[in-house]
Amino acid sequence: MELRHLRYFVTVVEEQSITKAAEKLCIAQPPLSRQIQKLEEELGILLFERGSRPVRTTDAGQFFYQHAVQILTHTAQATSMAKRISSINMIIRIGYVSSLLYALLPQIIYLFRHNNPDIQVELIEYGTKDQIEALKLGKIDLGFGRLRISDPAIKRILLRKEKLKLAIHKNHHLTEYVHIGIYLSQIIDESIFSYPATQKPNFSTLIQSIFTELGLVPKNMIEVREIHMALGLVSSGEGVCIIPESASDIGMKNLVYIPILDMEAYSPISLAVRNMDQSPYLSKVLECVKQVFEEEGIAFQFEGYQGNTA
């Protein structure tokens, strides 16, 4: 006995007509009659009085109808609850580097949550390098990072090349460049605070690699624990600091920011996922990235992604 047989039987009882039941079920009348006859044969009882107009159930048919309705109702409830439980338990774990909280990541995550209320989002702070291992071990499902790290097991989707800025004290002698911009070759004699003081590669490594790529050797690179410490030292009049453009919104006192003009001076913002991951939430996340970029007037070109975000 199949659930569809019960649905056929219940519909005939409620419509009191094979013809009307067939129309409601969108099937032809002869197949419906055969299914009802097959059900009677399987049960070994008559469910309907023969020749009655409108169709009437036998006593046994009426008893069976009441229980059939309960079975269908319970099945529908169980199906609904199972879907709800499945949705509630749908958790996406997203790794992120802390500096992206000053960029557009909060807007992207908020939009994703708004568009997908049945998906629970769990944010976990991981450095870009640590995100690679976390993805391999299944600790996270995707990661937003800044470094150019390659791994055969990981697919890296470049979302944006964020420009870098130089943070200086408002009375620093380089303030004349605030409106015209500056090249890194002009600051190699400065004391430059880099961060963070964590396992490499990290953002400090990225900055050093940019200098190296340009053939430059800064005379005094000072590594500190994290960005707030670096900017705090600059705010107190000690040295300068290179930061992502979005981090200038931190709003620490006494600081001004100079655009860095070198083409190589950017921080890549990328989304990392497992190489064979075809999960549907990936395209949903990229849709949110696209929408936020459009709202902010940022050009988007997802390098390394072949999916559809239209």
N, C-alpha and C positions, 0 to 999 in steps of 0.2 A: 504494500500500500504506500502510495506517495502522497505528499502534502497537496499536490495539485488535484488529486482525486477528491480529497476532502474539500478543497476550495470549490470544485465543480459541484459537489453534492450540496454544500451550504448555499451556494448561489441559486441552485434550482429550487431549494426549499424556500428561500427568501423571496424569489421572484414568482414562485408558484406556477412556473411555466418553463418548459424546455426551450422554447423559442426565445423568450425574453432573456433567459440565462445565457443562451448562446450569444446573443447580441452583446450582452454586458461583458462576457468573457472574451469577445472578439474571436470566436471560433465557430465553425459550421455546426448546424444542429445534429446531423448524423453522427459525427465523431463524439459529440457530447453525450448523446444517448448511449453510444457503445461504451464510453468510460463509466457511466452510471451503472450499466448492466454488468460490466466487469467488476465493479466495486461490490455489487450485490452478490455476484458469484464468489468473490473472494471471502466475503463475510458469511455467506451461506444463509442470507435472510433477504426478505423483500423490504426495500426501503420506502417504496411508494405504492399506493393503491393503483392497480391497473385500471386504465380507462377513465380515471377521475379528471374532471375539468372544473376549476383549476386543479393543478397537481397537488395531491395531499399525501402526507407521509403516513406510513403505518405506525402503530404504537412503537414498534422496534425502531423504525426510522426516526421518530421524534426523539427517542432516547439517544440514538446515535448522533443526531443533529446537535443536541445540547453539548455532548462531549466533543464533537468535532469543532464546534465554535470555540470551546475552551482550549483545545489543542492549537488551533490556528492563532488564537489570541496570545497564548503563552509563547508560541514560536516567534510571533512578531515582536513581543516584548523582549524575548531573549536576544533576538537579532539586533534590536535597537540598542540594548544595553551593551552587547558585545562591541558594537561599533563605537559607542561612547567610551567604553573602557579602553579600546584600542586607540582612540584619539587622545584620551587623557594621558595614556602611557607613551604617546609619540613624543619623544624627547630628542631635541637636537642639541648636542654639546658643541659649543663654538669656542675655539681658542682665540685669544687676541693678545697683541702687545699693548702695554698700557698707554703708549703715546698716541695710539689710534683713538683713544677716548676724547682727545682734543680735536680729532678730525671729524669725519662724517659717520663713523661707525655707530654712535648712539642713535642717529637718525635712521640709519639702515635697519638696526635691530628693532627699533620702535615700530617702524613701518612693517617689518616682517611679522612682528607679533600682532599688529593690528589686522593685517591681511590674513593671518593664519591663527585664529584664536584657539584652535584645537591642538596646536603644536606647542609643546612646552620648550622654551629656550633656556639653556643653562650656559652662562658665560664663565669661562675659565681662563685666567691669565697664564699665558705661556709665552716665553721668548720664541722668536721665529724658529730657531734651531730645535728647541724642545717640542715645538708643534709637530715637526716631522716624525719624531719618535712616538708622540702621543697619537698621531693619526695611524701609524703602523700598528700600535697596540690597541686601537679602538677606544682610547680614552676620550677622544674628541672626534667629531664627524667632519669638521672643516676648520680652517684656521686663517685668520687675518694677520698678515705679517708685513715686515718691511725689507727683509734681506733677500739677496739674490742667491738662494740656496737651491741646488739641484739634487734630486734623488730619483732613481729609476722607478720607485714605487709610488711617487707622489706627482700629481699633476698641479702645476702652478699657473694660475690665471692672473695675469697682470691687469689690474684694474685702473691704475693711475700712476703717473710719475709726478709725485708732489715736490714742488720746488723747495729749496732750502733758503733760510734766512740767517743773517748774522745778528745776534743779540748783543747790544753794547749798552753801556751806561749813557744816559742822556747828555752827560757832559764829556763824553769820550771824544778824542781828537778825530775819530772817523765819522762823526755825525754829519759832516759835509756830504757824505755819500748816501744819506738816507733816501733822498728822492731820485738819485741817478743810478744807484746800485754799485756793487763792488765786485772785484774778481778775487778769487782765493789767493792769487799770487801777491795781492796787496796786504795780506794779513799773516804771512808766514813768520814775521818777526814778533807777532803778538803772543801773549799767553792765552792759549785756547783750551777751554774746559771741554772735555768730552765725557760722555756717559753712555751706558751705565757701567758700573764696575761688576759685571756679571760674567758668566761663562761665555767665551767667544765662540763663534762670531756674534756680534751684536751691533748696535747703532754706532758705537765708537769705531768698530772695525770698518763699517761702511764709510764713515768720514775719512778715515785713514786711507782707505782704498781709492777714494776720489782724489785726494792729494797725490797719491802715487800715480794714478792714471794720468794726471796732469803734469807729472814730472816734478812735483813740488815736495819739499821736505820742511814741515813746520819745525821751528826751533824749540818750541816749548808746549807740548801737548800734555795736559794734566787730566788724568782720569778721575772722575768723582762718582759717587754712588748712583745718583739718578738726576733727572732733568731739573727738578726743583732746587736741588743743591747747586747745580751748575748755574742756574739763573739767579739764585740768591747771591752767589759769589760775584756774578757780574753786576748785580744790582748794588752791591756794596763797593763797586769801583775796582774789582780785581778781574782783569782779563776780559775775554769775549767768549761767546759760545755759538756754535752752529746748531740750529734746530730746524725741524720741519715747519713749513709755513703755518700749518694749522696750530702749532704749539704757541704761536705768538698771542693766541687768545687767552693764555693763562692769566695775563693781566697783572704781572708783578710790577711794583712801583719802580720808577727811575729808569725803566728800560725803553729803548727804541730799537727798531728792527730794520735792517738793511737788506734789500733783495740781493741775492748772489747771482751774478750774471753768467757764470760758466754753464754751458749746456750740460756738462756732466754732473752738475750739482743738483741732484734730485734724489729723493727717497722713493723707491718703488713700493707701492702698496699692492699686495697681491693676495689672492685667495687660494689656499692650498687644500686639496682633497685627495683621497686615495685614487690612484691612477685608473682603476677599473670601476670606480663608483658611478653608478647611473641613477642614484636616488633622485626622486622628483623634487625634493626640497632644494637641490642645487639651483635649478632654473628659477625657483621661487625667490631664492636669496638674490640671484643676479638681477631679477626683475626689480627688486627693491633698490639695489645698487644703481641700476639704470635710472629709476624714477628720481632718486635723491640727487644723482648727478645732474639730471635735466633741470630739476628745481634750482640747483645751485649754479647752473650755467657752466658746468664742467663737461668738457668733451669726453666721451667714453668710447673705448675700443678695447674689448676684452681679448687681449692677446693670449693665445693658448687655449681658447674655449671655442668649440665647434658647435655648441648647442644653439637653440633658438631662444632669444629673449624678446622677440617681437610680440 
